[in-house]
Amino acid sequence: MKAVRLHEHGGPEVLRYDEVPMPEPGPGEVLLRVHAVGVNPPDWYLRDGLSNLPPETRPAFDLPVTPGTDVSGVVEAVAADVEGFAMGDEVFGLLRFPGFDGRAYAEHVAAPASDLAHKPAGIDHVHAAGAPMSLLTAWQFLIDLGHDHPSPFQAARHRPVALGPDTTVLVNGAAGGVGHFALQLAKWKGAHVTAVASGGHEAFLRELGADEFIDYTRRRPEEAVSGVDLVLDAVGGPHSSRFLRTLKRGGALFPVFFGDYDDEETARLGVTVSGTQVRSNGAQLAEVGRLLDAGTIRVAIDSTFPLADARAAHERAARGHIRGKIVLTAVE
């Protein structure tokens, strides 16, 4: 079969389309014929050698390695100990995360059954492949953590904030993968949502339910908003602390990508900073799958590329301003 592999670290040009052996499902696994693969930041982190992650959080791996964790496809074989899936089932999943051993950039993949759910009948494989990592990230941050594993980024267990009609939420990076799902989940819970993105995304985000919109190229959100209950910062990083000043006392900042925060400042402001690391969870995927099937949550597709052209997909990601998800197609 064909798979995209890394033999060295570097830019998109190091992604190679190789002939590789067909995988066999081990205990607890099924063999999938891959139809589509979601492209996520950890894919280019792996391509770069995980240089942007703190050394203590970097999982070990050997080259060559096949990137990719988000997959949608059809079951072709089932290990003897697997229940709940059968040959011919259409499924989707986030594979083996937070490890970097998903191996989804391929025509076939052996997938842990516990990481999978039946694909919602109401969406196709491309949209299903765009959902798992980003939607589970938004779900585990905002709705239900769903596990007891400690976060590598903080000692305390992450606890979502109860969302409802009296809750105000600001989503930074609202047009991206995690952001557009976080916006929709907050609206599903009845919250009043302010979306922050560049101006070209305003109509898209208002269509998804945003009550307010801030074009960060024209206004600094930390100067335009105050008294917010919750900020979900889908961008995170070193500048995330600026959102502390948008919160009311008792409010919370949830950065998806870790940053630096001053404990004295958060104590003085009376706010909380909390994050977690998304983990594979087939049961949660089944739950969000019902929202996808009902059309309550939709997956926005930025662009699609053939699996053989994964380099172009990564080049698209590097240009930024992504609206929703980039997806690779393994079956035309």
Secondary structure as GFF3:
##gff-version 3
##sequence-region A 1 332
A	DSSP	beta_strand	2	6	.	.	.	ID=ss1
A	DSSP	three_ten_helix	12	14	.	.	.	ID=ss2
A	DSSP	beta_strand	15	19	.	.	.	ID=ss3
A	DSSP	beta_strand	29	39	.	.	.	ID=ss4
A	DSSP	alpha_helix	41	47	.	.	.	ID=ss5
A	DSSP	three_ten_helix	55	57	.	.	.	ID=ss6
A	DSSP	beta_strand	70	78	.	.	.	ID=ss7
A	DSSP	beta_strand	90	94	.	.	.	ID=ss8
A	DSSP	beta_strand	108	112	.	.	.	ID=ss9
A	DSSP	three_ten_helix	113	115	.	.	.	ID=ss10
A	DSSP	beta_strand	116	118	.	.	.	ID=ss11
A	DSSP	alpha_helix	125	129	.	.	.	ID=ss12
A	DSSP	alpha_helix	132	142	.	.	.	ID=ss13
A	DSSP	beta_strand	168	172	.	.	.	ID=ss14
A	DSSP	alpha_helix	177	188	.	.	.	ID=ss15
A	DSSP	beta_strand	192	197	.	.	.	ID=ss16
A	DSSP	three_ten_helix	199	201	.	.	.	ID=ss17
A	DSSP	alpha_helix	202	208	.	.	.	ID=ss18
A	DSSP	beta_strand	212	215	.	.	.	ID=ss19
A	DSSP	alpha_helix	221	224	.	.	.	ID=ss20
A	DSSP	beta_strand	228	233	.	.	.	ID=ss21
A	DSSP	three_ten_helix	240	246	.	.	.	ID=ss22
A	DSSP	beta_strand	247	255	.	.	.	ID=ss23
A	DSSP	alpha_helix	263	269	.	.	.	ID=ss24
A	DSSP	beta_strand	272	273	.	.	.	ID=ss25
A	DSSP	alpha_helix	282	294	.	.	.	ID=ss26
A	DSSP	beta_strand	301	306	.	.	.	ID=ss27
A	DSSP	three_ten_helix	307	309	.	.	.	ID=ss28
A	DSSP	alpha_helix	310	319	.	.	.	ID=ss29
A	DSSP	beta_strand	325	329	.	.	.	ID=ss30
###
